[in-house]
Amino acid sequence: MTQVLPQGVDINAPVSGAFAAILTPEALAFVAALHRRFEPQRRELMQRRQQRQASLDAGTLPDFLPETTAIRQGDWQIAPLPADLHDRRVEITGPAERKVMINALNSGAGVFMVDFEDAQCPSWNNQLQGQINLRDAWRKTLSYHGQDGRHYRLNDNIATLMVRPRGWHLPEKHLLVDGQMVNGGLFDFALSYFHNAAALHELGRAPYYYLPKLESHLEARLWNDIFICAQEWLRLPRGSIKATVMIENILAAFEMDEILYELREHSAGLNAGRWDYIFSCIKHFRHNREFCLADRERITMRVPFMRSYALQLIKTCHQRGAPAIGGMSALIPIKHDPSRNELALAEIRAEKERDARDGYDGGWVAHPGLVPLAHEAFRSVLGSAVHQWQRRRDDVLITAADLLNFQPETPISEQGLRNNINVGIQYLGAWFSGNGCVPIHNLLEEAATAEIARSQIWQWIRSPKGVLDDGRKVTLGLFRDLAADEINKLRAEYGSRWRRQFEDAAQLFDLLVSSDEFIDFLTLPGNEYLD
């Protein structure tokens, strides 16, 4: 359809009637204004990421910043939180798909984080349809008619909605401003805020966000500057936006106080994004000859570096009056196997109870069926309290060495290598089909878990410690031999459902593993395959 665009704005994708209601000239002008003002700062921060990685490659280890000691030692707290962000004992996450959103909002969880990032394939259609779904959810008009004839609609009481935009690294290739691709996270935030903030304000509410993939407090400062500008543009109260930062990068773990400080008038706490955190450790220390992690399944929240990170996050948040939200297990209900299902549920229950005992105010689940279990786990520790912000954990004393205590290194097994290959190819195949959140081998896989799979293989090949427990060195040749075998198994398993996207997935997975230069995010080359 013909559409009048603001000067300097170009769209190189179809704009249907429904999408045109999102991509209005006024909304696009807002996106363009934010891009023009903040894109130079974003690019500078991306360059800074490269400089920090070069320093790590040269052998420098991260540490707490001496120049921000006063912030870490200062007596300050974040701004008070609105009432609907007090009870976050159970948060559910999922992609911005209509049926998924309805089930999540109706699940009984305190918060639903609708994910435009790791749990969603960022195709043009998915991102724009997600904006429509988001608009309808905030207005409580969201409904869905299933092919089975069932009708889904929102209950009267639903979870508080939070939005996770894409990270600073991923572009929205379909929208150009002055010839430059707009950042995907800015695109997701700007459209969701422009279309919904004023309507929510009329109801005494506001948009809330989850901020992913931050590597420093300077990147948090950029978000804070954007929030201030957006509120001024729509003439809404400064500080009404609230955002939780996902600490899912090991460099950010050294700057948690600083990140809260930069966002203090907009902060809604921190979240322990465990899967991306593990991936970030592999990515940042990939050239360190002393670094090597065991099979993916061995890296639990109980191993030294993950335990230190988890406790440091709680202490930091509660010193600043901020919520500390635990991460998510990859386990999901196993309907076809009652005995294995009970084991999975018991493990999830134990994890949530441990989080609550440690001091977390809540934690994530990925399936509505897990909401009652998680609620009961937190109730068993907190009783009638809806949070434990007052529990400061002054007994926790975490050093830089604790955060860098990367154990276990063994075992690395053929089965672990095969599992990484199998999961990585299956996930990418589903991602190319438009699905960003996929159950594989009774675990919920999304972009972060797939990142662990491919980065481990890349590092095992190049590390002198990348040796299987049977004595064989992990090599590119061994990887390709096992990959050919796993692909044949998958072809047989999928049968007629094996489509071109799986061939593309196998090709991309090989590129991710064999490339001499480590590819920062699989979604960057993957994005080129998407419409």
N, C-alpha and C positions, 0 to 999 in steps of 0.2 A: 504494500500500500504506500501511497505518496505521503511523505512525512517532512515537515519543516523542521530543520535542525538548527540549533544555535551556531553562530559563526565559529568555524574551526573544529566542529564536531562531525565525525564521520562514523557510520555504522556499516560494517561489512558482513552483515548477517540478516536473515529474514526478520521482519517486524510484523507479526500478526496483529489482529485487532486487540487481542488480549494483552500482548506485549506492549502495544502502543500506549495502553493505559498506564504502564509503568515508565516507559521511555518517553515521557512528555517533554516538550521543549523546556519547561520550567525545571523539571528534575534533571535533565541533561545539562542545563546551565549551571545547576548546583554542583553536579559532578565535575564539570569543566573548571569551575572556579576553584574547587578544592584541589584538583589536579595541578592547575597552574601555580597555585600558591605553595603546595607541599611536595610536588614531585622532585624538585632539586634537592630537598632535604632527604627524601627517601633514597634517591640515588647516591647521595653522599654516605648514607648509612650502609647501603649495600656495598659500597667500596670499602668502608670500614670493616665490614665482615671479612672481605678478602684479605685485608691487611692483618687482621687478627689471626686468620687461618695461616697465613704465611709465618707469623710469629710462632704459632703452635708447631708448625712443620719444622721450624728451626730449633725446636726443643724447649721453648719457653712454656712453663706451666701456668695455668690461670691461678689467680689469687684474689682475695678481697682487695678492693681498690683503695689505695692510700689516700687519694684525693677526695674520697667521700666518707672518710672516717667520721666526720662530724654528723653526717646523716645517720650512720649506723649507731652512733652513741647518743644521738639527740633524743629528747623527750617529746615526741609528737605522735599524733594518731591520725588516721584517715577521717574524713567527714562522716557524720552519722548516716546510717543506711535507712532507706525506707522500709516500712513494715513488711512489705511483700518479699524482702530479701533477708529476713531474719531466720526463717525456717528452711534450711537447705539440707536437711538430713539425708534426703534422697533426691538425687538429680538423675534424670534420664536423658539420653542423647540419641540423636538419629538424624538422617538426612532430611532435607526440606521437601519430602514427598507427602502428598496430601493425606493418604491413609495412615502412613507412619506418624505424621504429626497429630492426627486426631487421636490415635491410640495412645500416644505418649502424653498428650495433654490431659487425657481422661484417666491416666494410669494410677493416679493417687500420689505421684511424686510431687515434691514441693516445687521443683524447677524442671522445665524441659529446655535443653539447649539444642536449638535447631542448627544443624551443622551445614554450612556452605563450603566447608573445607574438607577435612580428611575423610569424612563419611559420605561425601557426595562427589560423584564424577562431575567436574565443572564444565559440562557442555553448555552451550548457549541456551538451549531449551531448558535444561535443568536449573540453571541459575535464574532465568527469568520466570519460569513457572514457580520456582521457589519463592521469588519476591511476591508473586500473586498469592501463594499459599500463606505467606507470612502476613500480608495485608489482611486476608480474610480471617486468619487466626486471631490477630489482635482485635479485630472487630467482632469476633465470636460468630462469624457467619460461615466458617469453614465446614464443608460437608463433602461427602464422597459417595458415589454410587458404584458398588463393586460389580464385576462381571457375573458374580454369583447371585446378583439380585439384592444383596444386603446393602443397607443404607447406613452410613456412618455420619454422626454429627457430634458436636461438642456438648459435654455436660454443662450444667450450670456452674459447677465449681471445677476449675481446671488449674493446671500447673502454671506458675509464673514463667513467662517466655523469655529466653535469652537467645541471642544470635551470635554465632561464631562465623565471622567473615574469613575470607582467605588470608594467607600470610603475606608479608611484605615482598616475598620473592616472586609470586605468581601473577602474571599479567592477565588482564581481560583483553584477549587479542581481537575481539570483535568491536571494541569501542576505541576510537582514536580521538585524541584532542591535540590539535596543531601537529598532526602527523605522528604523535607518540601514543603507544598503547597505554591505557589507563591501568593502574594497579588493580588487581582483582579484589583485594581487601577493601580498598577505597570505594570501588564500584559497589560491592555488597553493602558496605556500611551506608554510603551516601543515599542509595535508593531506598533502603529500608528506613532510614531516618527521615528523609524528605517526605515520604508518603504517609508516615505513621506518627511522627513525634507530636505534631500539633493535636491530632485526634486523641492521642493518649493523654496529653496534658489537660485537655478538656475534662477528662475523666479522673483527673488527679493521679495519673500514672505517668510512666516514662519508658523509653526503650532501654533495654539492658543488653550488654554485650559480653562475649568471651573473646579475648585477644590471643591469637595463637602465634607460635614460632618466634617470639621475641628473643633476642640474644643479648640485649643490653638495656640499661635504663634510658639511654638516649633514644632507643626505639619506642619505649613507653612515652617519653616526652613528646615524640612526634604524634602519637595517638592523642595525647592530652591537648596538644595544640589544635589538632583537627576537631576534637570535641568542642573546644571553646569557640572555634570559628563556626561550626555547624549550629551551635546554640544561638550565636549572635545572628547568623543568617536568618533563622526562623523566629528570632526574637523570643526565645524560650529561656527559662531560668538557667543560669550558669550552675553547673554541678548536678543538674537533673539527670544527665546520662550517668549510668553506673556500669563499670566494666570489671570483670574478673580476668586476671592475666594467667594464662597457662604457663607454668614454669616447666617447659618441656625441652629446654636446652641447658646443657651443663654450664655454659658461660653465664646464663641468666641466674643460675643458682648462686653465683657469687655476688649477685646484685639485687637480691630480693628486697632488702630494705629500700634501696634506691628506686626500684621499680614502683613500689608502693608510694614512695615519697613523690615521685613525678606525677602520679595519678591520684594523689591523695584526696582531691575534691571530687574525683570521679571514680574512685576505687571501690570495688566490691570484693576485694580479697584476691587470693591466689589459689590455683588448682595444681595438683601434682599430676601433670600429663606424662605418665610413666613410659608409654611406648615410644613417643617421640624423644623422650629424654634418653632412653637407651640408644636409639638411633643417633642422637647427637653426639654421644660419647664415642661411638664407632667412627662417625664422620670426622669429628675434630681431632681424634688421636690415631687416625688411620695410618699415618707414617711413623708413629712412635713404635720402635722395635720392641719395647717392653710391654706394649698394650696388646691384649688379645682376650676376647671373651669366649666363654664356653657356649655350647648349644643354646639357642634362643630360649628354650623351655626352662633352662637352669637359672635364667636371670630374673629372679623374683624380687618382690619388695623386701625380702629378708636378707638379701646379700649386702655386704658392707656399704658399697657406695650408694645403693638405692635406699637403704635404711637411714643413712646419714642425711641424704637429701630430703627424705620424708619428714624427719624430725625437725630439721632446720626450717622447713617451710611452716610447720605448725608454730614453732617458737617465734619466728619473724612476724607472722600474721597476728598472733595474739598479743604481742607487745605493742602492736599498732592498732588494736581494736578492729581487726579485719578477719573475715571468715577464712578458714583454711579448709579447702575441699579436696578430698582424696580422689585418687584416680579410679580407673575402671579395670576390672578383670576381663580377660578375653573370653571367659567361660560363659556359656549360654545354656538354657534348658535343653536337655536331650530327650525329646519326647518318645523316641522309639526304643529306648533302653533304660528302663526304670532304675536299675542298679547303678549304672554310670551317671544317670541324672542325679541320683541322691548324692553321689560322691561330689559331683560338680557343685550342687547346691550347698553342700557342707563346706566346701572350700571357699565359696563366695561368702557364706555366712561368717566363717572364721576370719576372712579378710576384713569384712566390714566391722566386726567386733574389735579386731585389733586396731583398725583406724580410729574407732571411737575411743578405745582405751588410751591410745596415744595422744588424743586431743583433737582430732579432726572434727569439724562441725557437720560434715556430711560426706557423701561419696557418690560416685557414678554407678549407674547400671545401664545396660544397653537393650534391655528387653522388659516390656511391661510386666511379665510374669515374675520378675525378680524384685519388683518394687516392695511388695509386702515383706519379703525376706529381709531386704535391706533396712526397711523401717524397723522391724523387730530387732535387728542387730543393734541399731543405734539406740532404740528405746531401752534395751537391756542394760546399756551403760549409762545413758543420759537420763533415764527416767522420763519425767514430764518436761524436762528442759528441751528447748528447741535448738540450742547451740551451747558452746562452752568457750566463748570468746575470752572469758575471765581467766581461763587456765593458761598461764603464761609460759610454762615449761622452762623456768629458769635453770633447771637441772641439766638441760641439754647444752652441751658445749662442743660444737662441731668445728673442726679445723679444716683448712684447705686440704690437708693430707687425707682426712676422713672422706671428703667428697671425691677424692681421686683414688680411693682404695679399690681398684677395679678387680674384684674377685667375683666368681671363680673364673679361672682361665681354662679349666678342663672339666669334663670331657668335651672334645669335639669329635663327633661320631659321624659315620657314614649316614646313619639314619637322620641325624640333625642336618647334614648337608642336603640330603635328598628332600627332607621336609621343607627347607628353605626354597629349594628349586620348585617343588610342587606347588607350594603356597604362592610363591611369587608369580608364577605363570598363570595360575588359576585366578589370582586376584586381578592381575592386569587384564586378563581376558574379560572378566566381569566388568572392570572399569571401562574398557573400550565399548562395552555393551550399554554403558550408561549407569551402572550400579557401583557405588563407592563404598558400600558396607555389605560384606558377603560372609555367610557362614561357611567355613571350610574345616573339615575334620572336627566338627563340634566346637570350634572356636570362632569368634567373630573377628574377621580380618578387615582392616581398613588401611588407608594409605600408610599410616605410621608403622603398623606391624609388617606390612610388605617392605617398607624401607629397611627395617631390621634384617629381614631375610636377605635382601640383595646386598646390603652393605657388609654384612658378616662374610658372605662369600668373597666379595671384593677384597676385604682385609685379610681373610685367611689365606688367599692365594699369595698375597704380597708379604705377609708377616712370617718371620722364621718360626714363630710359635704356632702357625697354622698347620698343625699336624693332627691327623686322625688318631683316635685311641688305639688303632691297629698298627700305627707306625707310618702310614702313608702320608706324604706331604700333599696338602691340597694345592692343586695346580689348575691352570686353565684347561688343560687337557682332561684331567679327571672330572672337573665340573661339566665339560661338554659331553663326556661319555655318559655321566649320570643324567644330565639334562635330556639327552636323546632317549634314554630309557624311560624317564619320567614322562616325557611327551608322548611316547608310545602308549604308556599306561593311561594317560589322560584321554588320548584319542579313543582308546577302547572303552573307557568309562563313559565318555560323553556321547559316543556313537554319532548319530545324526545331528546331535546338538553341537558338535564341534564345528565352529564357524571360522571365518577368516580372522575374526578378532583374536582368536587364540593363536593363530600363526603369527599375527602382529605382536601379540604378547610375548611369545617365545623369542622373537627377534629382538624386541626391546629389552627383554630380560638379559639376553646375551650381551647386548650393547652395554647395559648398566654394569655388568660384571667384568667385561673384557676391556672396557675403555681405560687407557692408561691414566687419563685424568679422571678423578672421581667426579661424577655428576651429582651436583648438590642435592637435587630433589628429583625423584622419578617422574613427578608431575610436570616437570619442565619439558623434557622430550615427549612425554605422554600427551601433553597438551596439543602438540602438533597433529596428533591423530584424530582429534575431536572436531566435530562440526561446531 
